[in-house]
């Protein structure tokens, strides 16, 4: 899965640019590179849904990340979702 696959075409280019700027500002307000220990990473829980994938891609563009997913086996499609996250 590519980062572009998570973006909605309904927002339009201007809407995506505005949303991207606001999200980047929020991420930089919450996570400062100076707050990470040397060789540290930000842990990101990823379900495979578009919201957690968007968060993963946004954080990974600025910081070292470690993505984590858990397949609880509660839904038939959960194994495929976990495998999709592992491929990212």
N, C-alpha and C positions, 0 to 999 in steps of 0.2 A: 504494500500500500504506500502510495506517495502522499506527501503533505498536501498537495493540491486536491487530492480525492476527498479531503475533509472540508473543503470550502464550498459554501452554498452559492450557486450562480445567482440566486434571487437577490443577494445583497448588492450586486453590481460592483464595479471596480472602485468607485469612490467610497461606497459603504465599507468594502473590505479594507481599504487604506485607512479609513477613520478608525475602524474597529481594531486594526493591527496596531496603530499608534497608541490607542487607549490601553490595549492589553500589554504592550511593551512597557508603557509607563507604570502600570500597576505591578508588573513583574519586577521591574527595577526598584520600585518602592518597597516591595516585600522581600526581595532577595538581593543583597548587595554582594558583589564578588569578594569584597574584603571580609565578609562574614564567614566565608567558607574556609575550613582549614586547608593547609597546603595539600594538594592532591585530593581534596574532598569532592564529593558529589552530592547532588540533590536527589533524594529518592522520590520517585513518582509512581504512585499506584495507578495502573492502567487496566481498565476493564475491557478495552477494545472498542468501546463506543466513541462516537465522534468528539464528545466533550473531553474525555481523558486523553485521546490521541492529540487533540488540539493543544491541550496543556503540555503534553510531552514534547511536541514539536516546538512550541514557543520557548519552553525552558531550555531544550537542547540547542536552540540557536544561540543561546547566550552563556550557558553553563554546562559543565560536565554533569551528566545525569546517569542514574541507574533506574531502569524501569522494572517494575515488579508487577506480576499478575498472578492470580490464584484461581484455579479451576475448582470450584466447590462441587461441580457436577450436579447442580440443582436444576439445570435446564439442558435439554438435548443439544442445543447449539453452543453450550459453554466451552466444550473441548475445542471446537473449531475457532472460537474467538480467542482462546488462550494461545493456540498455535499461530494465529494471525499476529498477535502481539509479539510472540517469540521471534517471528520473521523480521520484525521491525528492528 
